[in-house]
């Protein structure tokens, strides 16, 4: 469905004039789009605007970085964006403060510098995870949810997938949650609720990002790509132009046979 692949953005708060170009070069070489900012306020705005696959924050920056980290991690539309803070290896107190503020990781600058290509590659191209139950048949409730989803019954699919999610005890249940949240995002678009749509996209999409391309027979790879493209377009349109989006472009969930497991992938 999508005509262009949305950029994979990495937002960096990097006031260091020597380190910032290094960050940008590595991100670009690995296929990402760097967004470099110099203040905590600009960092929060960039994370909110781009919903990056990774946010990097230099703890040597001036300003209230504690508030910036907390703000990014408590807001529903940005809380699932991975955030790594980095600072001096001898300043353990600052690294601990970053973790308390909500950073997913707070590492020494030397570690980030040494492992930068690997870190960036991991978030730009995350490995596939095969959660327990990925190759099991769909439950009857999940099948009903798919039928409702494909019929454009986005409220009803939410109810069915939530029941399926509650009854499924294995880690594969994350697929049900991700699908239903994207369905609710579509419902919010129909209601011209831009903020609601953005929140639900940003809750649902990360849940699907590392799933197998075919999970319980559902073509997750195609669905995720289409949903990411719609999220990007809706984000670009903004609240005042959301009515320009054509809901007739919402994708369907396609059932296929599994093509097997990638030997290099991990298991949850």
URRA-V956360 format. One record per pair of residues at least 4 apart in sequence whose C-alpha atoms are under 6 Angstrom apart, sorted by the first residue. I is the first residue (numbers start at 1). J is the second residue. Records with the same first field share a line. If there is no record, write none. Layout:
# URRA-V956360
I: J  J
This chain:
# URRA-V956360
1: 226
2: 226  229
6: 229
8: 32  33
9: 32  33  34  52  53
10: 34  52  53  54  55
11: 35  55
12: 36  55  56  57
13: 37  38  43  57  58
14: 20  38  58
15: 38
16: 20
24: 34
27: 32
28: 32  33
40: 65  68
44: 68
46: 50
47: 51
54: 82
55: 83
56: 83  84  85
57: 85
58: 85  86
59: 86  87
66: 101
67: 71
69: 101
70: 101  102
72: 78  79
73: 79
74: 79
75: 79
77: 199  202
83: 103  104
84: 103  104  105  106
85: 106
86: 106  107  108  109
87: 108  109
88: 108  109
89: 108
95: 106
98: 103
99: 103
111: 115
112: 116
117: 121
121: 125
122: 126
128: 210  211  212  265
129: 210  211  265  266  267
130: 267
131: 171  172  267  268
132: 170  171  172
133: 172
134: 172  215  216
135: 216
136: 216
137: 216
138: 216
141: 160  164
142: 161  164
145: 149  157  160  161
148: 153  157
149: 153  154  157
150: 252
154: 183  187
157: 161
158: 162  180
161: 165  176  180
165: 173  176
168: 173
178: 204  207  208
181: 200  204
182: 201  204
185: 197  200  201
188: 193  196  197
189: 193  197
194: 239
201: 205
213: 220  221
214: 218  219  220  258
217: 255  256  257  258
218: 254  255
219: 254  255
220: 224
224: 228
230: 234
231: 235
237: 241  242
